[in-house]
Amino acid sequence: MTTYCDDHRRVAQALMSQPALSEAKLLALIRPATAAQAEAGEHDRSRLKAFVDVVNEQLRPLGLEITKRKSESDGERMYALLSFVDVPPTRDKPELQLLFMQAIAGEVFTSTDGCISSTDALHLADGLPCKTTSTQAQSMLTKLIGDGWLEDAGFGHVCLSTRCIMEMESYLKRHYPGYVLSCPLCNDLVVRGEPCADCGNERYHRPCLREYIQKVGAKMCTQCGSQLTPAPADRAG
C-alpha cells in the first residue's frame, strides 16, 4: 500500500475544512500525487479509492473516516470526513443551534417530500428550551445553510445536505424508525425520494431511478408491479 505522506495530509485537511467535497474536486486534489497511476491507465475511481484507503488507515485510530454518499439532488458522489464514535451529531455547534438543527432534521425526515418551508423551519425555534427571537432563529437558519448543513431547495424550502444526512443518519434512524426507508437501487437511506405513485410502499432516490431507466429501461415497483416514472428535477429533487 502507498505510504502516507503530505499529499494524503493535504486531502485530510481539505475535508476537515469543508462540510463535503465532490468526487470531481477530490480527484483534482489527488491528481498530482496519482499521476503515475493515471498514466498507467488506472481508472479515476480506483485511484481515488486507493488514495482514500491510505488516509483512512491513519484516521480510523482517531475515530475518523472519509465516507462517501451520492447526493439526493443530482446523484453526484460526495465525500466527507466523519466521526464514527458515539457522539452527538453536528457536535461542533452550540447547544441551541444543535437542538434547532435536530428539530429541522426531524421535521424534514418525516415530511412527505424531504423538505420543509423556511417559514416552518423558523417556527420550530418556538419549541426550543430557551426563548428564541425571530431574529435569532433566522440567524441560526442562515448559518446552517451557509455552513452546508441545510440546502436551499428552491421555492422557499430547505432540505438536508448530503453531509448532514451522512452525519445524522444514525440519529434519524434511532429517533424516527417508522420513517426509515432505503432506496432499493443503492440501499442508502432515502430522505428526498420518488415514491411509487400507486402503492407508496417504495421510495427511490430520483437520480438512482433516472440512471436505472436510462441504462436498463422501465423500472417496476417490486411491491405492486406498477411502472415507476421519475419526477422532473424540481424543488423536490
N, C-alpha and C positions, 0 to 999 in steps of 0.2 A: 504493500500500500504506500502511496505517496506520503512523504514526511510532512508533518505540519510545519508551516513556515509563515512568513509575513503576509503572503498572498491570502492565506486562509484567515489570518487575523483581521485583515482589512475587510473581508466579507463579513466576518462575525461582527465587527464594529459597525459596518453599514446597516446590518439587520438590527443591531441594538438601538440605532438612532432613528429607525423608521418603523411605523406600525407593520408594514409588509412591503415586499418588493416583488414586482412581476418577474416571471421567468425570463423575459427578454432583458430586463435590467440586470438580473443576476448573471445571465450569460455574458453580458457586456463586461461585468466586473471581473469574471474569471477568464475572459478571452486571452489576455496576455500570459497568464500562468498556464494555460492549457493549449497554447499554440501548436506545440509538437503533436499532441493527440489529435488536434483538428487537422493538421497536415497529413496525418496518418489515416485520415478518413473516419475517425471515431465520431459517432452521432452526437449532436449537441446535448441531448438529454442524458446520454451515457456519460459524457464528460462532466455534466453538472451533478449527476447523482454521485459519481466517484469523488468529486470535489467536496460536496456536502457531507458525504460519509466521513471524510477525514476530519472536517470541522466538528461534526457531531461526536466523534470519538473523544475529542478534547472537552466538549461541552457537557456531555452526559454526567460525568462525575460531579459537576456543579449543579445538577438538576435542571439543565437547559438542553433544548434540542431545536434544530431547524426543522420545521414542519411545512408541508405543502398542502394546498387545497385549491380547487377550482373556484373562481368567482361565480356566484349565482347569477350575476347580471350578464356577463359576457363569456363565461367559460374560460377566461384566462387563468393560467396556473399562477398562484401567488405563494410566496414563501415568507414565513415569519419565524422569529426566534421566540419560543415559548418556554415557560417553566412547567415541568411535569410533576413537580412536588405538590402536595395538597395545600395550596394557599388560596386566599380569596381571589377571584378574577379581578382584572384591572387593579391589581394590588398597589400600583404606583399612584393611585388617585386619592385625594382627600376623602374622608368617610362619607360626607354628604353627597359628593359627586359620585362616589361608588354606588351608594344607595339609589341615587337618581338613575344611574346607568342600568342597574339591575332592574329597576321598575320599568324602564323603557324597554329593555331586552325582553322581559316577561310579556309585556303588552304586545310587542311586535311578534314574538314567537307564537302567541295564542291567537293572533289575528287571522283573518281568512286569506289575506294575500301577502303576508310577510312585511307589511309596512304600516305605519300609522301617520296621521297628520301631525305636523309640527305643533298645532294647537293642542291636540290630545296629549302629546308628549309633555308640553309645558304644564298642563293641568295635573300631570302625575306628581309634580312637585308639591301639590297640596297635601299629598299623603305622606310626605317625609316627616320624620320625627321632630325636626327643627322647623320652625316657621321660616318659610322662604318667600321672598318677594317675587313679583313677576320679573323684575329686572335681574335678580339673582338667577332665577330659573332660565331666563333667556341667555344669560352669560354662560351658564353651565352647558346648555344645549349647544350653543355656538362653539364652545371649547371641545365638546365631544365630537362634533363634526370636523372641526379644524384639526383635531389630533388623530383623526382617522378611525374612530370607534363607530361612528354613525356615518351614513352616506345620504346625500340628498337624492331622494328617489323621484324628484320631479313633482309637479302639481301640488306643492306644499306638503309633501310627505317625506318621511325619513325611514331608512331601513338599516339593518345591522351590516357593518362592513365585513369583508371576508376575514380580516384579522379578529374582529370582535367575535364572530362565530367560532373561529378556531380557539380563542381564549376562553369563551364562555360555554362551550359545548357541554362539558360535564355538569356545569351549573344548571343549564337549561334542562338537561335530561333528568337531573336529580329533583328539580323543583316543579317541572311540568311534564311528568312521564306520560300523561294522557295525550300529549300533543306531539310526541316523538314519532317522526316518520323518516325513513331512509329512502333515497332515490333508488329505484330498482335497477338503474343503469350504472351507477357508480358506487352505490352503497353508502354515500356520505349523508349526513343529516340534511334534511330539507327545511329551510326557513321560508324562502320565497320559491314557490313551485307551481307547476302546472298540474291541477287535479284532473282526474278522469271526469269528463262532463256528465257522464251517465250515472256512475255509481259513487264517485268521490272517494273511493277507498284507497286509491293510489295517488301519489303525488310525485312528479318528476321535476328535476331541475330543467328549466327551459333550454339552456344551452346543451345539456345532455340529450334532451329529446330532439332538438333540431339537428344535432350532429348525427344521431342514430338514423333519423329519417333520411338525411342527405346521403348517408353511406349505405344503408340497408334497404330503406323503403318504409312502408307503412309500419307503425308500431301499434299493437293491440294491447289493451288493458288486460293484465293477467287475471283480474278478478271477474270482469264481466264480458270481456271479449270485444268491446267496442273500440273503434279506431280513435287513436289519440291525435289531436291536432294542436301544435304549439301556438300560443297566442303571439301576436306581433310584439316586437321589442318595445315595450312602452313602460309606463310608470311601474307596473307590476313586475317588470323584469324580463 
